[in-house]
Amino acid sequence: MTHGDDAGLILPPRLAPIQIVIIPIYRKDDERVRVLEAAESVAVALRAQGIRVHIDARDTLKPGPKYYEWERKGVPMRLEIGPRDVDSGQVMAVSRFTLSADAPRKEAVPIEGAAPVLRARLDALQEALLRSAYDRRESNSHRGITSWDRFREIIEGEGGFVYTAWCGSASCEEKVKNETKATIRVIPSPEFRTAGAPASCIVCGTAGDQEVVWARAY
């Protein structure tokens, strides 16, 4: 959900059941044969690189509706192959999202040697999404909060995830819920804990043996 947009899902390549969808484009029967042969050849090379590929060879849909369908489903990349592409020895690679504001979504990739190039493109998309998710999480996280007043100010104002120590008492948890409507969303594993986290419970001030993340459910 963190990566979705108005067009639908955006799946990280490592999680996507289909990493690349190939859309053959043709009008005549002879074009269909040539284009599908080229599509299958590209798919074989991609699978050899460990890429999960699907060829959408349905005759019941035109290319446009196929594009929209696969974008909604969040497939990281699609390849468009038409008769002219076959003649010129290339495919058109279209990413589900761009790596930067000035980066093109669509680019021509030579069929010869396309597999390692597209493997690298998928890896770059994966890293960009990971970076985006991390930045979004941290921009909405407030760590090392020790003041009850500051805690309430964040919860009742800008909002976000507030990391504090907690003594483990149900009464302290209830106080937070009653006074701010915030609840414990998660007890983070060591990987996600705050370095040098406070040791005193945000509510009662006694020793807090664990860090927790508070937030309101909107």
Sequence and secondary structure as in RCSB ss.txt:
>XXXX:A:sequence
MTHGDDAGLILPPRLAPIQIVIIPIYRKDDERVRVLEAAESVAVALRAQGIRVHIDARDTLKPGPKYYEWERKGV
PMRLEIGPRDVDSGQVMAVSRFTLSADAPRKEAVPIEGAAPVLRARLDALQEALLRSAYDRRESNSHRGITSWDR
FREIIEGEGGFVYTAWCGSASCEEKVKNETKATIRVIPSPEFRTAGAPASCIVCGTAGDQEVVWARAY
>XXXX:A:secstr
 TT BTTB    TTT S SEEEEE  SSHHHHHHHHHHHHHHHHHHHHTT  EEE   SSS HHHHHHHHHHTT 
SEEEEE HHHHHHTEEEEEESS SSTTS SEEEEESTTHHHHHHHHHHHHHHHHHHHHHHHHHHTEE S   HHH
HHHHHHTT  EEEEEE   HHHHHHHHHHH  EEEE   GGGS TT   BBTTT SB  EEEEEE   
